[in-house]
């Protein structure tokens, strides 16, 4: 993946509400349930994967003076 090909982060309309349900069998906070639900959206998952890969590669980039 080339980092010059930056992905456009997904944009949702103002007031967008995520519907999520917490797991019944185990304890799960609202935030964890929300993040789990958001990652089911392919656009968000792709955006977060790109951000993670870029963050991990920062240590390997040559330092500029």
PAVO-982648 format. One record per atom (N, C-alpha, C, CB): residue number from 1; residue in one letter; x, y, z. Coordinates in nm, 2 decimals. Each point is the difference from the previous one (the first is absolute). Glycine has a CB too. Layout:
<pt num="NUM" residu="A" east="X" north="Y" up="Z"/>
...
***
This chain:
<pt num="1" residu="X" east="0.08" north="-0.12" up="0.00"/>
<pt num="1" residu="X" east="-0.08" north="0.12" up="0.00"/>
<pt num="1" residu="X" east="0.09" north="0.12" up="0.00"/>
<pt num="1" residu="X" east="-0.19" north="-0.12" up="0.12"/>
<pt num="2" residu="X" east="0.16" north="0.22" up="-0.21"/>
<pt num="2" residu="X" east="0.08" north="0.12" up="0.00"/>
<pt num="2" residu="X" east="-0.08" north="0.11" up="0.08"/>
<pt num="2" residu="X" east="0.10" north="-0.07" up="-0.23"/>
<pt num="3" residu="X" east="-0.03" north="0.13" up="0.32"/>
<pt num="3" residu="X" east="-0.06" north="0.10" up="0.08"/>
<pt num="3" residu="X" east="-0.04" north="0.13" up="-0.07"/>
<pt num="3" residu="X" east="0.12" north="-0.10" up="0.19"/>
<pt num="4" residu="X" east="-0.06" north="0.12" up="-0.31"/>
<pt num="4" residu="X" east="-0.04" north="0.12" up="-0.07"/>
<pt num="4" residu="X" east="-0.15" north="-0.01" up="-0.06"/>
<pt num="4" residu="X" east="0.25" north="0.03" up="-0.06"/>
<pt num="5" residu="X" east="-0.30" north="-0.16" up="0.06"/>
<pt num="5" residu="X" east="-0.13" north="-0.02" up="-0.04"/>
<pt num="5" residu="X" east="-0.09" north="0.00" up="0.12"/>
<pt num="5" residu="X" east="0.07" north="-0.14" up="-0.20"/>
<pt num="6" residu="X" east="-0.09" north="0.26" up="0.26"/>
<pt num="6" residu="X" east="-0.08" north="0.01" up="0.12"/>
<pt num="6" residu="X" east="-0.15" north="-0.03" up="-0.02"/>
<pt num="6" residu="X" east="0.17" north="0.18" up="0.08"/>
<pt num="7" residu="X" east="-0.22" north="-0.25" up="0.01"/>
<pt num="7" residu="X" east="-0.15" north="-0.03" up="-0.01"/>
<pt num="7" residu="X" east="-0.08" north="0.12" up="0.05"/>
<pt num="7" residu="X" east="0.05" north="-0.25" up="0.03"/>
<pt num="8" residu="X" east="-0.16" north="0.27" up="-0.08"/>
<pt num="8" residu="X" east="-0.10" north="0.10" up="0.05"/>
<pt num="8" residu="X" east="-0.07" north="-0.07" up="0.12"/>
<pt num="8" residu="X" east="-0.02" north="0.12" up="-0.23"/>
<pt num="9" residu="X" east="0.02" north="-0.06" up="0.34"/>
<pt num="9" residu="X" east="-0.08" north="-0.05" up="0.11"/>
<pt num="9" residu="X" east="-0.14" north="0.01" up="-0.02"/>
<pt num="9" residu="X" east="0.18" north="0.06" up="0.16"/>
<pt num="10" residu="X" east="-0.26" north="-0.16" up="-0.11"/>
<pt num="10" residu="X" east="-0.15" north="0.01" up="-0.03"/>
<pt num="10" residu="X" east="-0.06" north="0.12" up="0.08"/>
<pt num="10" residu="X" east="0.00" north="-0.25" up="-0.03"/>
<pt num="11" residu="X" east="-0.10" north="0.31" up="-0.03"/>
<pt num="11" residu="X" east="-0.07" north="0.11" up="0.06"/>
<pt num="11" residu="X" east="-0.14" north="-0.04" up="0.01"/>
<pt num="11" residu="X" east="0.16" north="0.17" up="-0.10"/>
<pt num="12" residu="X" east="-0.22" north="-0.15" up="0.22"/>
<pt num="12" residu="X" east="-0.14" north="-0.03" up="0.02"/>
<pt num="12" residu="X" east="-0.08" north="0.12" up="0.02"/>
<pt num="12" residu="X" east="0.07" north="-0.22" up="0.10"/>
<pt num="13" residu="X" east="-0.20" north="0.22" up="-0.13"/>
<pt num="13" residu="X" east="-0.08" north="0.12" up="0.01"/>
<pt num="13" residu="X" east="-0.01" north="0.05" up="0.14"/>
<pt num="13" residu="X" east="-0.13" north="-0.07" up="-0.20"/>
<pt num="14" residu="X" east="0.12" north="0.20" up="0.23"/>
<pt num="14" residu="X" east="-0.02" north="0.05" up="0.13"/>
<pt num="14" residu="X" east="-0.12" north="-0.06" up="0.07"/>
<pt num="14" residu="X" east="0.11" north="0.22" up="-0.07"/>
<pt num="15" residu="X" east="-0.09" north="-0.25" up="0.19"/>
<pt num="15" residu="X" east="-0.11" north="-0.07" up="0.08"/>
<pt num="15" residu="X" east="-0.01" north="-0.15" up="-0.02"/>
<pt num="15" residu="X" east="-0.12" north="0.22" up="-0.02"/>
<pt num="16" residu="X" east="0.22" north="-0.28" up="-0.05"/>
<pt num="16" residu="X" east="-0.01" north="-0.14" up="-0.02"/>
<pt num="16" residu="X" east="0.01" north="-0.07" up="0.13"/>
<pt num="16" residu="X" east="0.11" north="0.02" up="-0.23"/>
<pt num="17" residu="X" east="-0.19" north="-0.12" up="0.25"/>
<pt num="17" residu="X" east="0.00" north="-0.07" up="0.13"/>
<pt num="17" residu="X" east="0.03" north="-0.15" up="-0.04"/>
<pt num="17" residu="X" east="-0.17" north="0.16" up="0.11"/>
<pt num="18" residu="X" east="0.26" north="-0.22" up="-0.03"/>
<pt num="18" residu="X" east="0.03" north="-0.14" up="-0.02"/>
<pt num="18" residu="X" east="-0.08" north="-0.08" up="0.09"/>
<pt num="18" residu="X" east="0.24" north="0.05" up="-0.06"/>
<pt num="19" residu="X" east="-0.31" north="-0.15" up="0.00"/>
<pt num="19" residu="X" east="-0.08" north="-0.09" up="0.09"/>
<pt num="19" residu="X" east="0.09" north="-0.12" up="0.03"/>
<pt num="19" residu="X" east="-0.22" north="0.07" up="-0.11"/>
<pt num="20" residu="X" east="0.23" north="-0.10" up="0.24"/>
<pt num="20" residu="X" east="0.08" north="-0.11" up="0.05"/>
<pt num="20" residu="X" east="-0.06" north="-0.06" up="0.12"/>
<pt num="20" residu="X" east="0.21" north="0.12" up="-0.08"/>
<pt num="21" residu="X" east="-0.18" north="-0.25" up="0.09"/>
<pt num="21" residu="X" east="-0.05" north="-0.07" up="0.12"/>
<pt num="21" residu="X" east="0.12" north="-0.06" up="0.07"/>
<pt num="21" residu="X" east="-0.21" north="-0.06" up="-0.12"/>
<pt num="22" residu="X" east="0.21" north="0.06" up="0.25"/>
<pt num="22" residu="X" east="0.10" north="-0.06" up="0.08"/>
<pt num="22" residu="X" east="-0.02" north="-0.15" up="0.01"/>
<pt num="22" residu="X" east="0.03" north="0.22" up="0.13"/>
<pt num="23" residu="X" east="0.08" north="-0.29" up="-0.12"/>
<pt num="23" residu="X" east="-0.01" north="-0.14" up="0.02"/>
<pt num="23" residu="X" east="-0.07" north="-0.04" up="0.13"/>
<pt num="23" residu="X" east="0.21" north="-0.03" up="-0.14"/>
<pt num="24" residu="X" east="-0.29" north="-0.07" up="0.13"/>
<pt num="24" residu="X" east="-0.08" north="-0.03" up="0.12"/>
<pt num="24" residu="X" east="0.07" north="-0.10" up="0.09"/>
<pt num="24" residu="X" east="-0.20" north="0.04" up="-0.14"/>
<pt num="25" residu="X" east="0.28" north="-0.13" up="0.09"/>
<pt num="25" residu="X" east="0.06" north="-0.10" up="0.08"/>
<pt num="25" residu="X" east="0.12" north="0.05" up="0.08"/>
<pt num="25" residu="X" east="-0.07" north="-0.16" up="-0.17"/>
<pt num="26" residu="X" east="0.14" north="0.27" up="0.12"/>
<pt num="26" residu="X" east="0.12" north="0.05" up="0.06"/>
<pt num="26" residu="X" east="-0.02" north="0.15" up="0.02"/>
<pt num="26" residu="X" east="0.14" north="-0.18" up="-0.11"/>
<pt num="27" residu="X" east="-0.06" north="0.23" up="0.21"/>
<pt num="27" residu="X" east="0.00" north="0.15" up="0.02"/>
<pt num="27" residu="X" east="0.07" north="0.07" up="-0.12"/>
<pt num="27" residu="X" east="0.01" north="-0.04" up="0.25"/>
<pt num="28" residu="X" east="-0.08" north="0.14" up="-0.30"/>
<pt num="28" residu="X" east="0.06" north="0.08" up="-0.11"/>
<pt num="28" residu="X" east="-0.05" north="0.14" up="0.02"/>
<pt num="28" residu="X" east="0.00" north="-0.19" up="-0.16"/>
<pt num="29" residu="X" east="0.10" north="0.29" up="0.16"/>
<pt num="29" residu="X" east="-0.04" north="0.14" up="0.02"/>
<pt num="29" residu="X" east="-0.07" north="0.05" up="-0.13"/>
<pt num="29" residu="X" east="0.19" north="0.03" up="0.16"/>
<pt num="30" residu="X" east="-0.25" north="0.08" up="-0.15"/>
<pt num="30" residu="X" east="-0.07" north="0.07" up="-0.11"/>
<pt num="30" residu="X" east="0.10" north="0.03" up="-0.11"/>
<pt num="30" residu="X" east="-0.18" north="0.09" up="0.15"/>
<pt num="31" residu="X" east="0.30" north="-0.04" up="-0.11"/>
<pt num="31" residu="X" east="0.10" north="0.04" up="-0.09"/>
<pt num="31" residu="X" east="0.05" north="-0.12" up="-0.08"/>
<pt num="31" residu="X" east="0.07" north="0.19" up="0.15"/>
<pt num="32" residu="X" east="-0.04" north="-0.30" up="-0.08"/>
<pt num="32" residu="X" east="0.05" north="-0.12" up="-0.07"/>
<pt num="32" residu="X" east="-0.10" north="-0.05" up="-0.10"/>
<pt num="32" residu="X" east="0.13" north="-0.06" up="0.20"/>
<pt num="33" residu="X" east="-0.26" north="0.06" up="-0.16"/>
<pt num="33" residu="X" east="-0.11" north="-0.05" up="-0.09"/>
<pt num="33" residu="X" east="-0.01" north="0.10" up="-0.12"/>
<pt num="33" residu="X" east="-0.12" north="-0.10" up="0.19"/>
<pt num="34" residu="X" east="0.14" north="0.23" up="-0.17"/>
<pt num="34" residu="X" east="-0.01" north="0.09" up="-0.11"/>
<pt num="34" residu="X" east="0.12" north="-0.02" up="-0.10"/>
<pt num="34" residu="X" east="-0.11" north="0.17" up="0.15"/>
<pt num="35" residu="X" east="0.23" north="-0.19" up="-0.10"/>
<pt num="35" residu="X" east="0.12" north="-0.02" up="-0.08"/>
<pt num="35" residu="X" east="-0.02" north="-0.13" up="-0.08"/>
<pt num="35" residu="X" east="0.15" north="0.13" up="0.16"/>
<pt num="36" residu="X" east="-0.19" north="-0.23" up="-0.09"/>
<pt num="36" residu="X" east="-0.02" north="-0.13" up="-0.07"/>
<pt num="36" residu="X" east="-0.10" north="0.01" up="-0.11"/>
<pt num="36" residu="X" east="0.05" north="-0.12" up="0.21"/>
<pt num="37" residu="X" east="-0.16" north="0.20" up="-0.19"/>
<pt num="37" residu="X" east="-0.10" north="0.02" up="-0.10"/>
<pt num="37" residu="X" east="0.05" north="0.09" up="-0.12"/>
<pt num="37" residu="X" east="-0.18" north="-0.02" up="0.18"/>
<pt num="38" residu="X" east="0.26" north="0.12" up="-0.14"/>
<pt num="38" residu="X" east="0.06" north="0.08" up="-0.11"/>
<pt num="38" residu="X" east="0.10" north="-0.07" up="-0.09"/>
<pt num="38" residu="X" east="-0.03" north="0.19" up="0.15"/>
<pt num="39" residu="X" east="0.10" north="-0.29" up="-0.09"/>
<pt num="39" residu="X" east="0.10" north="-0.07" up="-0.08"/>
<pt num="39" residu="X" east="-0.07" north="-0.10" up="-0.09"/>
<pt num="39" residu="X" east="0.16" north="0.03" up="0.18"/>
<pt num="40" residu="X" east="-0.29" north="-0.05" up="-0.17"/>
<pt num="40" residu="X" east="-0.07" north="-0.09" up="-0.09"/>
<pt num="40" residu="X" east="-0.02" north="0.08" up="-0.14"/>
<pt num="40" residu="X" east="-0.12" north="-0.12" up="0.20"/>
<pt num="41" residu="X" east="0.13" north="0.25" up="-0.20"/>
<pt num="41" residu="X" east="-0.01" north="0.08" up="-0.12"/>
<pt num="41" residu="X" east="0.14" north="-0.01" up="-0.07"/>
<pt num="41" residu="X" east="-0.17" north="0.16" up="0.10"/>
<pt num="42" residu="X" east="0.17" north="-0.21" up="-0.22"/>
<pt num="42" residu="X" east="0.12" north="-0.02" up="-0.08"/>
<pt num="42" residu="X" east="0.08" north="0.12" up="-0.02"/>
<pt num="42" residu="X" east="-0.12" north="-0.19" up="-0.11"/>
<pt num="43" residu="X" east="0.05" north="0.31" up="0.09"/>
<pt num="43" residu="X" east="0.08" north="0.12" up="-0.02"/>
<pt num="43" residu="X" east="0.08" north="0.04" up="0.12"/>
<pt num="43" residu="X" east="-0.18" north="0.08" up="-0.16"/>
<pt num="44" residu="X" east="0.12" north="-0.09" up="0.28"/>
<pt num="44" residu="X" east="0.07" north="0.03" up="0.12"/>
<pt num="44" residu="X" east="0.11" north="-0.10" up="0.02"/>
<pt num="44" residu="X" east="-0.21" north="0.10" up="0.10"/>
<pt num="45" residu="X" east="0.19" north="-0.23" up="-0.12"/>
<pt num="45" residu="X" east="0.10" north="-0.10" up="0.02"/>
<pt num="45" residu="X" east="0.12" north="0.03" up="-0.09"/>
<pt num="45" residu="X" east="-0.18" north="-0.17" up="0.07"/>
<pt num="46" residu="X" east="0.16" north="0.20" up="-0.19"/>
<pt num="46" residu="X" east="0.10" north="0.03" up="-0.10"/>
<pt num="46" residu="X" east="0.08" north="0.12" up="0.04"/>
<pt num="46" residu="X" east="-0.14" north="-0.10" up="-0.18"/>
<pt num="47" residu="X" east="0.07" north="0.21" up="0.23"/>
<pt num="47" residu="X" east="0.06" north="0.12" up="0.04"/>
<pt num="47" residu="X" east="0.09" north="-0.02" up="0.12"/>
<pt num="47" residu="X" east="-0.19" north="0.13" up="-0.09"/>
<pt num="48" residu="X" east="0.15" north="-0.21" up="0.19"/>
<pt num="48" residu="X" east="0.07" north="-0.03" up="0.12"/>
<pt num="48" residu="X" east="0.12" north="-0.09" up="-0.03"/>
<pt num="48" residu="X" east="-0.21" north="0.03" up="0.13"/>
<pt num="49" residu="X" east="0.20" north="-0.12" up="-0.22"/>
<pt num="49" residu="X" east="0.11" north="-0.09" up="-0.04"/>
<pt num="49" residu="X" east="0.11" north="0.08" up="-0.07"/>
<pt num="49" residu="X" east="-0.16" north="-0.19" up="-0.03"/>
<pt num="50" residu="X" east="0.12" north="0.29" up="-0.05"/>
<pt num="50" residu="X" east="0.10" north="0.08" up="-0.07"/>
<pt num="50" residu="X" east="0.07" north="0.09" up="0.11"/>
<pt num="50" residu="X" east="-0.14" north="0.01" up="-0.21"/>
<pt num="51" residu="X" east="0.07" north="0.05" up="0.30"/>
<pt num="51" residu="X" east="0.06" north="0.08" up="0.11"/>
<pt num="51" residu="X" east="0.09" north="-0.08" up="0.08"/>
<pt num="51" residu="X" east="-0.20" north="0.14" up="0.00"/>
<pt num="52" residu="X" east="0.17" north="-0.27" up="0.03"/>
<pt num="52" residu="X" east="0.08" north="-0.08" up="0.09"/>
<pt num="52" residu="X" east="0.13" north="-0.04" up="-0.08"/>
<pt num="52" residu="X" east="-0.20" north="-0.09" up="0.11"/>
<pt num="53" residu="X" east="0.19" north="0.06" up="-0.24"/>
<pt num="53" residu="X" east="0.12" north="-0.04" up="-0.08"/>
<pt num="53" residu="X" east="0.09" north="0.12" up="-0.01"/>
<pt num="53" residu="X" east="-0.14" north="-0.17" up="-0.12"/>
<pt num="54" residu="X" east="0.08" north="0.29" up="0.10"/>
<pt num="54" residu="X" east="0.09" north="0.12" up="-0.01"/>
<pt num="54" residu="X" east="0.07" north="0.03" up="0.13"/>
<pt num="54" residu="X" east="-0.16" north="0.09" up="-0.18"/>
<pt num="55" residu="X" east="0.09" north="-0.10" up="0.29"/>
<pt num="55" residu="X" east="0.05" north="0.02" up="0.13"/>
<pt num="55" residu="X" east="0.12" north="-0.09" up="0.03"/>
<pt num="55" residu="X" east="-0.22" north="0.08" up="0.08"/>
<pt num="56" residu="X" east="0.20" north="-0.21" up="-0.12"/>
<pt num="56" residu="X" east="0.11" north="-0.10" up="0.03"/>
<pt num="56" residu="X" east="0.12" north="0.03" up="-0.09"/>
<pt num="56" residu="X" east="-0.18" north="-0.17" up="0.06"/>
<pt num="57" residu="X" east="0.16" north="0.22" up="-0.18"/>
<pt num="57" residu="X" east="0.11" north="0.02" up="-0.09"/>
<pt num="57" residu="X" east="0.08" north="0.13" up="0.03"/>
<pt num="57" residu="X" east="-0.13" north="-0.12" up="-0.17"/>
<pt num="58" residu="X" east="0.07" north="0.21" up="0.25"/>
<pt num="58" residu="X" east="0.07" north="0.13" up="0.03"/>
<pt num="58" residu="X" east="0.14" north="-0.02" up="0.05"/>
<pt num="58" residu="X" east="-0.22" north="0.10" up="0.04"/>
<pt num="59" residu="X" east="0.24" north="-0.20" up="0.04"/>
<pt num="59" residu="X" east="0.14" north="-0.03" up="0.06"/>
<pt num="59" residu="X" east="0.10" north="-0.05" up="-0.10"/>
<pt num="59" residu="X" east="-0.11" north="-0.05" up="0.21"/>
<pt num="60" residu="X" east="0.06" north="0.01" up="-0.33"/>
<pt num="60" residu="X" east="0.09" north="-0.06" up="-0.10"/>
<pt num="60" residu="X" east="0.03" north="0.11" up="-0.11"/>
<pt num="60" residu="X" east="-0.09" north="-0.23" up="0.05"/>
<pt num="61" residu="X" east="0.02" north="0.34" up="-0.05"/>
<pt num="61" residu="X" east="0.02" north="0.10" up="-0.10"/>
<pt num="61" residu="X" east="0.13" north="0.07" up="0.03"/>
<pt num="61" residu="X" east="-0.25" north="0.03" up="-0.03"/>
<pt num="62" residu="X" east="0.32" north="0.01" up="-0.08"/>
<pt num="62" residu="X" east="0.13" north="0.07" up="0.02"/>
<pt num="62" residu="X" east="-0.03" north="0.14" up="0.06"/>
<pt num="62" residu="X" east="0.11" north="-0.13" up="-0.19"/>
<pt num="63" residu="X" east="-0.02" north="0.17" up="0.29"/>
<pt num="63" residu="X" east="-0.02" north="0.13" up="0.06"/>
<pt num="63" residu="X" east="0.04" north="0.11" up="-0.09"/>
<pt num="63" residu="X" east="0.04" north="-0.10" up="0.22"/>
<pt num="64" residu="X" east="-0.11" north="0.21" up="-0.23"/>
<pt num="64" residu="X" east="0.03" north="0.11" up="-0.08"/>
<pt num="64" residu="X" east="0.06" north="0.11" up="0.08"/>
<pt num="64" residu="X" east="-0.18" north="-0.06" up="-0.16"/>
<pt num="65" residu="X" east="0.29" north="0.12" up="0.11"/>
<pt num="65" residu="X" east="0.07" north="0.10" up="0.08"/>
<pt num="65" residu="X" east="-0.08" north="0.13" up="0.02"/>
<pt num="65" residu="X" east="0.21" north="-0.10" up="-0.08"/>
***
